Amino acid sequence: MTEYVQVSTTTDSRDTAMDLLRSAVEAELAASGQVFGPATSVFWHLGKLGEAEEWQVVLKATAARYPELEAHLIAQHPWDNPEVTFTSIDGGSTAYLDWLGRTTT
């Protein structure tokens, strides 16, 4: 895993998305994040095809804090099995990445 990650989850409301984002940043598990939406999603759920409006939460964090961030998002999320994924950040401005590391240490 690289040193920095971008973490993503989705929710069914903007308020829930903001609560997840705010709590993760307040706990210093993520340096920052954004909420995007609404977006229409199509998915399988309990053996049935579903369609819903969702809001995406994108957080910036260090790989070292990812396990804690994942656990936090799952514990705070209202869904039984929420999507929590990460993508490695393979590059970026040195000043930004330094800030990201300092903010989550």
C-alpha distances in whole Angstrom, upper triangle without the diagonal:
4,7,8,9,12,13,16,19,23,26,30,31,30,31,29,26,27,27,24,23,25,24,21,21,24,22,20,17,16,18,20,20,23,25,26,28,30,29,31,29,30,28,29,30,32,33,34,33,33,33,32,32,28,27,23,21,18,16,14,12,10,7,9,12,10,12,15,15,15,18,20,20,21,23,25,25,28,27,27,23,22,19,16,13,10,9,7,10,10,13,16,19,18,21,19,15,17,19,16,15,19,19,17,17
4,6,7,11,13,16,20,23,27,30,31,30,31,29,26,27,27,24,22,24,24,20,20,23,22,19,16,15,16,18,19,21,24,25,28,30,29,31,29,31,30,31,32,34,35,36,35,34,34,33,32,29,27,23,21,17,15,13,11,8,6,9,12,11,14,16,16,16,19,21,21,22,25,26,26,29,28,29,26,23,21,17,14,11,9,6,7,7,10,12,15,15,17,15,12,14,16,13,12,16,17,15,16
4,7,11,13,17,20,24,27,30,31,29,30,28,25,25,26,23,21,22,22,18,18,21,19,16,14,13,13,16,17,20,23,25,28,30,30,32,30,32,31,33,33,36,37,38,37,36,35,34,33,29,27,23,20,17,14,11,9,6,5,7,10,10,13,15,14,16,19,19,20,22,24,25,25,29,29,29,26,24,22,18,16,12,11,8,8,8,10,12,14,13,14,13,9,11,13,10,9,12,14,12,13
4,7,10,13,17,20,23,27,27,26,27,25,22,22,23,20,17,19,19,16,15,18,17,14,12,10,11,12,13,16,19,21,24,27,26,29,27,29,29,31,31,34,35,36,34,33,32,31,29,26,23,19,17,13,11,8,6,4,5,8,9,9,13,14,13,14,17,18,18,20,22,22,23,26,26,27,24,22,19,16,13,10,9,6,5,8,9,10,12,12,13,11,8,10,11,8,8,12,12,11,12
4,6,10,13,17,20,24,24,23,24,22,19,19,20,17,15,18,18,14,14,18,17,14,12,10,11,12,12,14,17,18,21,23,23,25,24,26,25,27,27,30,32,32,31,29,28,27,26,22,20,16,14,10,8,6,5,6,6,9,9,8,11,13,11,12,15,16,15,17,20,20,20,23,23,24,21,18,16,12,10,6,6,5,5,8,10,11,14,15,16,13,10,13,14,10,11,14,14,12,14
4,7,10,14,17,20,21,19,21,19,16,17,18,15,13,16,16,13,13,17,17,15,12,9,10,10,9,11,13,14,17,20,19,22,20,23,22,25,25,28,30,30,28,26,25,24,22,19,16,12,10,7,6,5,6,8,9,12,12,9,13,14,11,12,15,15,14,16,19,18,18,21,21,22,20,16,14,11,8,5,5,6,7,10,12,12,15,16,17,13,12,15,15,11,13,16,15,13,16
4,7,11,14,17,18,17,18,16,13,15,15,12,11,14,14,11,12,16,15,14,11,9,11,11,9,11,12,13,16,18,18,20,18,21,20,22,22,25,27,27,25,24,23,21,20,16,14,10,8,6,5,6,7,10,10,13,11,8,11,12,9,8,12,12,10,12,15,15,14,18,17,18,16,13,10,7,6,4,7,9,10,14,15,16,19,20,20,17,15,18,17,13,15,18,16,14,17
4,7,10,14,15,14,16,14,11,13,14,11,10,14,14,12,14,17,17,16,13,11,14,12,10,10,10,11,13,15,14,16,15,17,16,19,19,22,24,24,22,20,19,17,16,12,11,7,6,5,6,9,11,14,14,16,14,11,13,14,11,10,13,13,10,12,15,14,13,15,15,16,14,10,8,6,5,6,8,12,13,16,18,18,21,23,23,19,18,21,20,16,18,21,19,17,20
4,7,11,12,12,14,11,9,12,12,9,10,13,14,12,14,17,17,17,15,13,16,14,11,11,10,11,12,13,13,14,13,15,14,16,16,19,21,21,20,17,17,15,14,10,8,6,5,7,9,12,14,16,16,18,16,13,14,15,11,10,12,12,8,9,13,12,9,12,11,13,11,7,5,5,7,9,12,15,17,20,22,22,25,26,26,23,22,24,23,19,21,23,21,19,22
4,7,9,10,12,9,7,11,12,10,11,14,15,14,16,19,19,20,18,16,18,16,13,12,9,9,10,10,10,11,10,13,12,15,14,18,20,19,17,15,13,11,10,6,5,4,6,9,12,15,17,20,20,22,20,17,18,18,15,13,15,14,10,11,14,12,9,11,10,13,11,7,7,8,10,13,15,18,20,23,25,25,27,29,29,25,25,27,26,22,24,26,24,22,25
4,6,8,9,6,6,10,10,9,11,14,14,15,17,19,20,21,19,18,20,18,15,13,10,10,10,10,10,12,11,13,13,15,14,17,20,19,17,14,13,10,9,5,5,7,8,11,14,18,19,23,23,25,22,19,20,19,16,15,16,15,11,12,13,11,8,8,8,12,11,8,9,11,13,16,19,22,23,27,28,28,30,32,31,28,27,30,28,25,27,28,25,24,27
4,7,9,7,8,11,12,12,14,16,17,18,20,22,23,24,22,21,23,21,17,15,12,12,10,9,10,10,10,13,13,15,14,17,19,18,16,13,11,8,6,5,6,9,11,15,17,21,23,26,27,28,25,23,24,23,20,18,19,18,14,15,16,14,10,9,9,13,13,11,12,14,17,20,22,25,27,30,31,31,33,35,34,31,31,33,31,28,30,32,28,27,30
4,5,5,6,9,10,11,12,14,16,17,19,20,21,23,22,21,22,19,16,14,10,11,9,8,11,12,13,16,17,19,18,21,23,21,20,16,14,11,8,6,6,9,11,14,17,21,23,26,27,29,26,24,25,23,20,19,20,18,15,16,17,14,11,11,12,16,16,14,15,16,19,21,23,26,27,31,31,31,32,34,33,30,30,32,30,27,30,31,27,26,30
4,6,5,6,9,10,10,12,14,15,16,18,20,21,20,19,20,17,14,11,8,8,8,8,11,13,15,18,19,22,21,24,26,25,23,19,17,13,10,8,6,9,9,13,15,19,21,25,26,28,25,23,24,23,20,20,21,18,15,17,18,15,13,13,15,18,19,15,16,17,19,21,22,25,25,29,30,28,30,32,30,27,28,30,27,25,27,28,25,24,28
4,5,5,6,9,10,10,12,14,15,16,18,20,20,18,20,17,14,13,10,12,11,12,15,17,18,21,22,24,23,25,28,26,25,22,20,16,13,11,9,11,11,15,16,20,21,25,27,28,24,23,24,22,19,19,20,17,15,16,17,13,12,12,14,18,19,16,17,18,20,22,24,27,27,31,31,30,31,33,31,28,28,30,27,25,27,28,24,24,27
4,5,5,6,9,10,11,12,14,15,17,19,18,17,19,16,14,13,10,12,12,12,15,17,17,20,20,22,20,22,25,24,23,20,18,15,13,10,9,10,10,13,14,18,20,23,24,25,22,20,21,19,16,16,17,14,11,13,13,9,8,8,11,14,15,13,14,15,18,19,22,25,26,29,30,29,31,32,31,27,27,29,27,24,26,27,23,22,26
4,5,5,6,9,10,11,12,14,16,17,16,14,16,13,11,9,7,9,10,11,13,15,15,19,19,21,20,23,26,25,23,20,18,15,13,9,6,7,6,10,11,15,17,20,22,23,20,18,19,18,15,15,16,13,10,13,14,11,9,10,12,16,15,12,13,13,15,17,19,22,22,26,27,26,27,29,28,24,24,26,24,21,23,24,21,20,24
4,5,5,6,8,10,11,12,14,15,15,13,14,12,10,8,7,10,11,13,15,18,19,22,23,25,24,27,29,28,27,24,22,18,16,13,9,10,8,11,11,15,17,20,22,23,20,19,20,19,15,16,17,14,12,15,15,12,11,13,15,19,19,15,16,15,18,18,21,23,23,26,27,25,26,28,26,23,23,25,22,20,22,23,19,19,22
4,6,5,6,9,10,10,12,14,14,13,15,13,12,12,10,14,15,16,18,21,21,24,24,25,24,26,29,29,28,24,23,20,17,14,12,12,10,13,13,16,17,20,22,23,19,18,19,17,14,15,15,12,10,13,12,9,9,11,14,17,18,15,16,15,18,19,22,24,24,28,28,27,28,29,28,24,25,26,23,21,23,23,19,18,21
4,6,5,6,9,10,11,12,11,11,13,12,10,11,10,13,15,16,18,20,19,22,22,23,22,24,27,27,26,23,22,19,17,14,11,11,8,10,10,13,14,17,19,19,16,15,16,14,10,11,12,9,7,10,10,7,7,10,12,15,15,12,13,12,14,16,18,21,21,25,26,25,26,27,26,23,22,24,21,18,20,21,18,16,19
4,6,5,6,9,10,11,10,8,10,8,6,7,8,11,14,16,17,20,20,23,23,25,24,27,30,29,28,25,24,21,18,15,12,10,7,8,7,10,12,15,17,18,15,14,16,14,11,12,14,11,9,12,13,10,11,14,16,18,18,14,14,13,14,15,17,19,19,23,23,22,23,24,23,19,19,21,18,15,18,18,15,14,18
4,6,5,6,9,10,10,9,10,9,9,10,10,14,16,18,20,23,23,27,27,29,27,30,33,32,31,28,27,23,21,18,14,14,10,12,10,13,14,17,19,20,16,16,18,15,12,14,15,12,11,14,14,11,13,15,18,20,20,17,18,16,18,18,20,22,21,25,25,24,24,25,23,20,20,21,18,16,18,18,14,14,17
4,6,5,6,9,9,9,11,11,11,13,13,17,19,21,22,25,25,27,27,28,27,29,32,32,31,29,27,24,22,19,16,15,12,13,11,13,14,16,18,18,14,15,15,12,10,12,12,9,9,12,11,9,11,14,16,19,19,16,17,15,18,18,21,22,22,26,26,25,26,26,25,21,21,22,19,17,18,18,14,13,16
4,6,5,6,5,6,8,9,9,12,13,16,19,21,22,25,24,27,26,28,26,29,32,32,31,28,27,25,23,19,16,14,11,11,8,10,10,13,14,15,11,11,12,10,7,10,10,7,8,11,11,10,11,15,17,19,18,15,16,13,15,15,17,18,19,22,23,22,23,23,22,19,18,19,16,14,15,15,12,10,13
4,5,5,6,5,6,6,8,11,13,17,20,22,23,26,26,29,29,30,30,32,35,35,34,31,30,27,25,21,18,16,12,11,9,9,9,12,15,15,12,13,15,12,10,13,14,11,11,15,15,13,15,18,20,22,22,19,19,16,17,16,18,19,18,22,22,20,21,21,19,16,16,16,14,11,13,13,9,9,12
4,5,8,8,9,10,11,14,16,19,22,24,26,29,29,32,31,33,32,34,37,37,36,33,32,29,27,23,20,19,15,15,12,13,13,15,18,17,14,15,16,13,12,15,15,12,13,16,15,13,16,19,21,23,23,21,21,19,20,20,22,22,22,25,25,23,24,24,21,19,19,19,16,14,15,14,10,10,13
4,5,8,9,11,13,16,18,21,24,26,27,30,29,32,31,32,31,33,36,36,36,33,32,30,28,24,21,20,16,16,13,13,12,13,16,14,11,13,13,10,9,12,12,9,11,14,13,12,15,19,21,22,22,20,20,17,19,18,21,21,21,24,25,24,24,24,22,20,19,19,16,14,14,14,10,9,11
4,5,6,9,12,15,17,21,24,26,28,30,30,32,32,33,32,34,37,37,37,34,33,31,29,25,22,20,16,15,11,11,9,10,13,12,9,11,13,10,9,13,14,11,13,16,16,15,17,21,23,24,23,21,21,18,18,17,19,19,18,21,21,20,21,20,18,16,15,15,12,10,10,10,7,5,7
4,7,9,11,14,16,20,23,25,26,28,27,30,29,30,29,31,34,34,34,32,31,29,27,23,20,18,14,13,9,9,7,8,10,10,6,8,9,7,5,9,10,9,10,13,14,13,15,19,20,21,20,18,17,14,15,14,16,16,16,19,20,19,20,20,19,16,15,15,13,10,10,11,9,6,8
4,6,7,11,14,17,20,22,23,26,25,28,27,29,29,31,34,34,33,31,30,27,25,21,18,15,12,10,6,6,4,7,10,11,8,9,11,10,7,10,13,11,11,14,16,15,16,20,21,22,21,18,17,14,14,12,14,14,14,17,17,16,18,18,17,13,12,13,11,8,9,11,8,6,10
4,7,11,14,17,21,23,24,27,27,30,30,32,32,34,37,37,35,33,32,29,27,23,20,17,13,11,7,6,6,8,12,13,10,12,15,13,11,14,16,14,14,18,19,18,19,23,24,26,24,21,20,17,17,15,15,15,14,17,16,15,15,15,13,10,10,11,8,6,8,9,5,6,9
4,7,11,14,17,20,21,24,24,28,28,30,30,33,35,35,33,31,29,26,24,20,17,14,11,9,6,6,8,11,14,16,13,13,17,15,12,15,17,15,14,18,19,17,18,21,23,25,24,20,19,16,16,14,15,16,14,17,17,15,15,16,15,11,12,13,10,8,11,12,9,10,13
4,7,10,14,16,17,21,21,24,25,27,27,30,32,32,30,27,25,23,20,17,13,10,7,5,4,6,9,13,15,17,15,14,17,16,13,14,17,15,13,17,18,16,16,19,20,23,21,18,16,14,14,13,14,15,14,18,17,16,17,18,17,13,14,16,14,11,14,16,13,13,16
4,7,10,13,14,18,18,22,23,26,26,29,31,30,28,25,23,20,17,14,10,8,6,5,7,9,12,16,18,21,18,17,20,19,15,16,19,17,15,18,20,17,16,19,20,23,21,18,16,15,15,14,15,17,16,19,19,18,19,21,20,16,17,19,17,15,18,19,16,16,20
4,7,9,11,15,16,19,20,23,23,27,29,27,25,22,20,17,14,11,7,6,5,6,9,12,15,19,21,23,20,19,21,20,16,17,19,17,14,17,19,16,15,17,17,21,20,16,15,14,15,15,17,19,19,22,22,21,22,24,23,20,20,23,21,18,21,23,19,19,23
4,6,8,12,13,17,18,22,22,26,27,26,23,20,18,15,12,9,6,5,7,8,11,14,18,21,23,25,23,21,23,23,19,19,22,20,17,19,21,19,17,18,18,22,20,17,15,15,16,16,17,20,19,23,23,22,23,26,25,21,22,25,23,21,24,25,23,22,26
3,5,9,11,15,17,20,21,24,26,24,21,18,15,12,8,7,5,6,9,11,15,18,21,25,26,28,26,24,26,25,22,21,24,22,18,20,22,20,17,18,18,21,20,17,16,17,18,19,20,23,22,26,26,25,27,30,29,25,26,29,27,24,27,29,26,26,30
4,7,9,13,16,19,19,23,24,22,19,16,13,10,6,5,5,8,11,14,17,20,23,27,28,30,28,25,27,27,23,23,25,23,19,21,23,20,18,18,17,21,20,17,16,18,19,20,21,25,25,28,29,28,30,32,32,28,29,32,29,27,30,32,29,28,32
4,6,10,13,16,17,21,22,20,17,14,10,8,6,5,6,8,12,14,18,21,24,27,27,30,28,25,27,27,24,22,25,24,20,21,24,21,18,18,18,21,19,16,15,17,18,19,20,23,24,27,28,27,30,32,32,28,29,32,30,28,31,33,30,29,33
4,7,10,14,15,19,19,16,13,10,7,6,5,6,9,11,14,17,20,24,26,29,29,32,30,27,28,29,26,24,26,25,22,22,24,23,19,19,17,20,19,16,15,18,19,21,22,25,26,29,30,30,33,35,36,32,32,35,34,31,33,36,33,32,36
4,6,10,12,15,16,14,11,8,6,5,6,7,10,11,14,16,20,23,25,28,28,30,29,25,26,27,24,22,24,24,20,20,23,21,18,17,15,18,16,14,13,15,16,19,20,24,25,28,29,30,33,35,36,32,32,35,33,30,33,35,33,31,35
4,7,10,13,13,11,7,6,4,7,9,10,13,14,17,19,23,26,28,30,29,32,30,27,28,29,26,23,25,26,22,21,24,23,20,19,16,18,16,15,14,17,18,20,22,25,27,30,32,32,35,38,38,35,34,38,36,33,35,38,35,34,37
4,6,10,10,8,6,5,6,9,11,11,14,15,18,20,23,25,27,29,28,31,29,25,26,27,24,21,23,24,20,19,22,22,18,17,14,15,13,12,12,15,16,19,21,25,27,29,32,33,36,38,39,35,34,37,36,33,35,37,35,33,36
4,7,6,6,5,6,9,11,14,14,17,18,20,22,25,28,29,31,29,32,30,26,26,27,25,22,23,24,21,19,22,22,19,18,14,14,12,13,13,16,17,21,23,26,29,31,34,35,38,40,41,38,36,40,39,35,37,39,37,35,37
4,5,5,6,6,10,11,14,14,17,18,20,23,25,28,29,31,30,31,30,26,25,26,25,21,22,23,20,17,20,20,17,15,12,11,10,11,12,16,18,22,24,28,30,33,35,37,40,41,42,38,37,40,39,35,37,39,37,34,37
4,6,8,9,13,14,18,18,21,21,23,26,28,31,31,33,32,33,31,28,27,28,26,23,23,24,22,19,21,22,18,16,13,12,11,13,15,18,20,24,27,30,33,36,38,40,43,44,45,41,40,43,42,38,39,41,39,36,39
4,7,9,13,16,19,19,23,23,25,28,30,33,34,35,33,35,34,30,29,30,29,25,26,27,25,22,24,25,22,20,16,15,14,16,17,20,22,26,28,31,34,36,39,41,44,46,47,43,42,44,44,40,41,44,41,39,41
4,6,10,13,16,17,21,22,25,27,30,33,34,36,34,37,35,31,31,32,30,26,27,28,25,23,25,25,22,20,17,16,15,17,17,21,23,26,28,32,34,37,39,41,44,46,46,43,42,45,44,40,42,44,42,39,42
4,7,10,14,15,19,20,23,25,28,31,33,35,34,36,34,31,30,32,29,26,27,28,25,23,26,26,22,20,17,17,16,17,17,20,22,25,26,30,33,35,37,38,42,44,44,41,40,43,42,39,40,43,40,38,41
4,7,10,12,16,17,20,23,26,29,31,33,32,35,33,29,29,30,28,25,26,26,23,21,24,23,19,18,15,16,15,15,15,19,20,24,25,29,31,34,36,37,40,42,43,39,38,41,40,37,38,41,38,36,39
4,7,9,13,15,19,21,24,28,30,33,32,35,32,29,30,30,27,25,26,26,23,22,24,23,19,18,15,17,16,15,15,19,20,23,25,29,30,33,35,35,38,41,41,37,37,40,38,35,37,40,37,35,39
4,6,10,13,16,19,22,26,28,31,31,33,31,28,28,28,25,23,25,24,20,20,22,21,17,15,14,16,16,14,14,18,19,22,24,28,29,32,34,34,36,39,39,35,35,38,36,33,35,37,34,33,36
4,7,10,14,17,20,24,26,29,30,32,30,27,28,28,24,23,24,23,20,20,22,20,16,15,15,18,17,15,15,17,19,22,23,27,28,31,32,32,34,36,36,32,33,36,34,31,33,35,32,31,35
4,7,10,13,16,20,22,26,26,28,26,23,24,24,21,19,21,20,16,17,19,17,13,13,12,16,15,12,12,14,16,18,20,23,24,28,29,29,31,33,33,29,29,32,30,27,30,31,28,27,31
4,7,10,13,17,19,23,24,26,23,21,22,22,18,18,20,18,14,16,18,15,13,13,13,17,16,12,12,13,15,16,18,21,22,25,26,26,28,30,29,26,26,29,27,24,26,28,25,24,28
4,6,10,13,16,19,20,23,20,18,20,19,16,15,18,16,13,15,17,15,13,14,14,17,15,12,10,11,12,13,14,18,18,22,23,22,24,27,26,22,23,25,24,21,23,25,22,21,25
4,7,10,13,16,17,20,17,15,17,16,13,13,15,14,10,13,15,13,12,14,14,17,16,12,11,10,11,11,13,16,16,20,21,20,22,24,24,20,20,22,20,17,20,22,19,18,21
4,7,10,13,15,17,15,13,16,16,12,12,16,14,12,14,17,15,14,17,17,20,18,14,12,10,10,9,10,13,13,16,17,16,19,20,20,16,16,19,17,14,17,19,16,15,19
4,6,10,12,14,12,10,13,13,10,11,14,13,11,14,16,15,15,18,19,20,19,15,13,11,10,9,10,12,12,15,16,15,17,18,18,14,13,16,14,11,13,15,13,12,15
4,7,10,12,10,10,13,13,10,12,15,14,13,17,19,18,18,21,22,23,21,18,16,13,12,9,10,10,9,13,13,12,14,15,14,11,10,12,11,7,10,12,10,10,13
4,7,8,7,7,11,11,8,11,14,13,13,16,18,17,18,22,22,23,21,19,17,13,12,10,10,10,9,13,13,13,15,15,15,12,10,11,11,7,8,10,9,7,10
4,5,5,6,10,10,10,12,14,14,15,18,19,20,21,24,25,25,23,21,19,15,14,11,11,9,9,12,13,13,15,14,15,12,9,10,11,7,6,10,10,7,9
4,5,5,8,10,10,11,13,15,15,17,19,20,21,24,24,24,22,20,18,14,12,9,10,8,10,12,14,15,17,16,18,15,12,13,14,11,10,13,13,10,11
4,6,7,9,10,11,13,14,16,17,19,20,21,25,25,25,23,21,20,16,15,13,14,12,13,15,17,18,19,18,19,17,14,14,15,12,10,12,13,9,9
4,6,6,6,9,10,11,12,14,15,16,18,22,22,22,21,19,18,14,14,12,14,13,14,17,18,19,20,19,19,17,14,15,15,11,10,12,11,7,8
4,5,5,6,8,10,10,12,14,15,16,20,20,20,18,16,14,10,10,8,11,11,13,16,18,18,21,20,21,18,15,17,17,13,12,15,14,10,12
4,5,5,6,9,10,11,12,14,15,19,19,18,16,15,14,11,11,11,14,14,16,19,21,22,24,24,24,22,19,20,20,16,15,18,17,13,14
4,5,5,6,9,10,10,12,14,18,18,18,17,15,15,12,13,13,16,16,18,21,23,23,25,24,24,22,19,20,19,16,15,16,15,11,12
4,5,5,6,9,10,10,12,16,16,17,15,13,13,10,11,11,14,15,16,19,21,21,23,23,23,20,18,19,18,14,14,16,14,11,13
4,5,5,6,9,10,10,14,14,14,12,10,10,7,8,9,13,14,17,20,22,23,25,25,25,22,20,22,21,17,17,19,17,14,16
4,6,5,6,9,10,13,13,13,12,11,12,9,12,13,17,18,20,23,25,26,28,28,28,25,23,24,23,20,19,21,19,16,17
4,6,5,6,8,12,13,13,13,12,13,10,13,14,18,19,21,24,26,26,28,28,27,24,22,23,22,18,19,20,17,14,16
4,6,5,6,10,10,11,11,9,10,8,11,12,16,18,20,23,25,25,27,28,27,24,22,24,22,19,20,21,18,16,18
4,6,5,8,8,8,8,7,9,8,11,14,17,20,22,25,27,28,30,31,30,27,25,27,26,22,23,24,22,19,21
4,6,8,9,9,10,10,12,11,15,17,21,23,25,28,30,30,32,32,32,29,27,28,27,23,24,25,22,19,21
4,7,9,10,12,10,13,12,15,17,21,23,25,28,30,30,31,32,31,28,27,28,26,23,23,24,21,19,21
4,6,8,9,7,10,10,14,16,20,23,24,28,30,30,32,32,32,28,27,29,27,24,25,26,23,21,24
4,7,9,8,12,13,17,20,23,26,28,31,33,33,35,36,35,32,31,33,31,27,29,30,27,25,27
4,6,6,9,11,15,18,22,25,27,30,32,33,35,36,36,32,31,34,32,28,30,31,28,26,29
4,6,10,12,15,19,22,25,28,31,34,34,37,38,38,34,33,35,33,30,31,32,30,27,29
4,7,9,12,16,19,22,25,28,31,32,34,35,36,32,31,33,32,28,29,31,28,26,28
4,6,10,13,16,20,22,25,28,28,31,32,32,29,28,30,29,25,26,28,26,23,26
4,6,10,13,16,19,22,24,25,28,30,30,27,25,28,27,23,24,27,25,22,25
4,7,11,14,16,19,22,23,25,27,27,24,22,24,23,20,21,23,21,19,21
4,7,10,13,16,19,20,23,24,25,22,20,23,22,19,19,22,21,18,21
4,7,9,12,15,16,20,21,22,19,16,19,19,16,16,20,18,16,19
4,6,9,12,14,17,18,20,17,15,18,19,15,16,20,19,17,20
4,6,9,11,15,16,18,15,13,16,17,14,14,18,18,16,18
4,6,8,11,12,14,12,9,13,14,11,12,16,16,15,17
4,7,11,12,15,13,10,14,16,14,14,18,19,18,19
4,7,9,11,10,8,12,14,12,13,17,18,18,19
4,6,9,7,7,10,11,11,12,15,16,17,19
4,5,5,6,9,10,11,12,14,15,17,19
4,6,5,6,9,10,11,12,14,16,17
4,6,5,6,9,10,11,12,15,16
4,5,5,6,9,10,10,13,14
4,5,5,6,9,10,11,12
4,5,5,6,9,10,11
4,5,5,6,9,10
4,6,5,6,9
4,6,6,6
4,6,5
4,6
4
